[in-house]
Each structure stands twice: as structure tokens, then as C-alpha cells.
Amino acid sequence: MKIAIITANFGNFDKIIDPVEQSMTNDFYRFTDENFPRRHCSMSSRLQARIPKTFGWQMIPGYDYYIWVDSSCTLSHVDSVKWFIERCGDADLASFKHPNRNTIQEEADYMKKRLAMKCPYITPRYENELIDEQLAEIFADKEFVDNRLFATTALIYKNNDKVREMLKQLWYHTSRYHTNEQLSFPYVLYKTKCMVNTIPENYMKIPYLTYVRNKKI
């Protein structure tokens, strides 16, 4: 079994904190301005980070499992990889349940409210992104049921045809409409018929993953 852990940190947005050495053999890849130079003329660092997140299987091929971890977090337990593998099980992938909201519509309403308030955290990231246009495409599909929401800060997926197609669809939505992939992730899972195991725990309250943004080291 070959396992790759992938993260990305462009513009030194987060402090570099390496994952704890794991009990299961893996290869660790961190994409930065040095090994994946910023495309300043065509995209923000936030959008560029979506490339290794959605195309890690293509950029570093040949693995059975890929574990994505945003640079805001790190694997903090010797058995973190083992824990993610177990959570994936027989499914195509596993991702955390969103800790605060339950549907795409709730997430969109929250973001629009925060943008209207000129929220200093949300506005610089998402101002002028096409929320309504994205919702129009998603909800034009009358068979889609909006009943789940994920926190994709960290996830694990298998390297198979359905997952690769799902990730291509995810890139389409995040580059076409909105870089907050939480708005599109449930829909592209449905479109590609990917089987997902939902991890019920809050990703910020488990021993296997630690939130390190703004942490003093």
C-alpha cells in the first residue's frame, strides 16, 4: 500500500510545521513557492493551492491513497495516517462533517451575510466570487438533495476513476465560481457517485489532527 500526504503553503501564509513521524510508511509532499512557483499573473495563492489539492494524484502519481491536509493543520499523532485509512474503509474517500453548518445553502447564506458585513476574514478571500451563479447550477439539478456539508480541511481519497473525475469536477466549480469548495463538494460527490464516509468528529478536536494556524513555535 502506497500512501502520499500532501499539503501546500504559498506566500508563507502559514508557519511550517511538519507532521509527526507516522507508524505507517508514507511519502510527504509540501508544495510551496519554491517547488511550485506562483502563477502571479493568472491566479491567487489560494486558488493555486487547489491544484495540488485536486490534482495531487496527477502531480505525484502512483499512490493508492492520498491524504490532503491544509497548511492550517498538521498530522499530530503517530497513528494519524492509520486513523485516516481506517476512516476511509471501503468507501472511495472520507471527509469531515462540517462542524457548524449542514447544507450548501446554509454555507452560502452564511458567506453572503459575512460578505455584506465586510467581515475582515471572509471578504479578502471571497469578495466578488460567484456564489449565486454556482447555486443556480447546482440547484438546477432537481434530483440533487442538499442535505450534507463537509469540512475539507483534511481528507483521504483512493486513487480510482470515480475519485479522479470527482476532483476534476471540484476544480471546475472552484475555478469557475467560488474557491470555497465546501459549496461544491457535496454536489460533485453526488454527480460522480463517489462513496464517501463522513467523519463525524470535529476536525479541530481530535488528537490526530491539530490546527496550527497562528500557533507560536
C-alpha positions, 0 to 999 in steps of 0.5 A: 500500500502506497500512501502520499500526504500532501499539503501546500503553503504559498506566500508563507501564509502559514508557519511550517510545521511538519507532521509527526513521524507516522507508524505507517510508511508514507511519502510527504509532499509540501508544495510551496513557492519554491517547488511550485512557483506562483502563477502571479499573473493568472491566479491567487495563492489560494486558488493555486493551492487547489491544484495540488489539492485536486490534482495531487494524484496527477502531480505525484502519481502512483499512490493508492491513497492520498491524504490532503491536509491544509497548511492550517493543520498538521498530522499530530499523532503517530497513528494519524495516517492509520486513523485516516485509512481506517476512516476511509474503509471501503468507501472511495474517500472520507471527509469531515462533517462540517462542524457548524453548518449542514447544507450548501445553502446554509454555507452560502447564506452564511458567506453572503451575510459575512460578505455584506458585513465586510467581515475582515476574514471572509471578504479578502478571500471571497469578495466578488466570487460567484456564489449565486451563479454556482447555486443556480447550477447546482440547484438546477439539478432537481434530483440533487438533495442538499442535505450534507456539508463537509469540512475539507480541511483534511481528507483521504481519497483512493486513487480510482476513476470515480475519485479522479473525475470527482476532483476534476469536477471540484476544480471546475466549480472552484475555478469557475465560481467560488474557491470555497469548495465546501459549496461544491463538494457535496454536489460533485460527490453526488454527480460522480457517485463517489462513496464517501464516509463522513467523519463525524468528529470535529476536525479541530478536536481530535488528537490526530489532527491539530490546527496550527494556524497562528500557533507560536513555535 
